[in-house]
Amino acid sequence: MVRLSKWLLKEAGTVVDKTLSDILVCPLSKQALRVCEEPPSLISDSIGVSFPIKDGIPCLVPTDGKILDTDDTMKHDNAADDSANNK
């Protein structure tokens, strides 16, 4: 039982429910958020801000958001392009 609980807590930090991610919007721009798995976060591409996911809970308080460097944004865009091309 303890092992199962530890596993669930570990996995909860990395997974955001698909339905929940479809509903959530950026608290600043009110635009859709993109899920990033490493590090677990929700990204607002419209303003270039990343909001962390802690223990499976998105932290959407504006002060928790981190401004992404243009290099970080380019990496995410390139990764999205690569995954789209592989399908």
Secondary structure, 3 states (H helix, E strand, C coil): CHHHHHHHHHHHCCCCCHHHHHHCECCCCCCECEEECCCCEEEECCCCEEEEEECCEECCCHHHCEECCHHHHHHHHHHHHHHHHHC
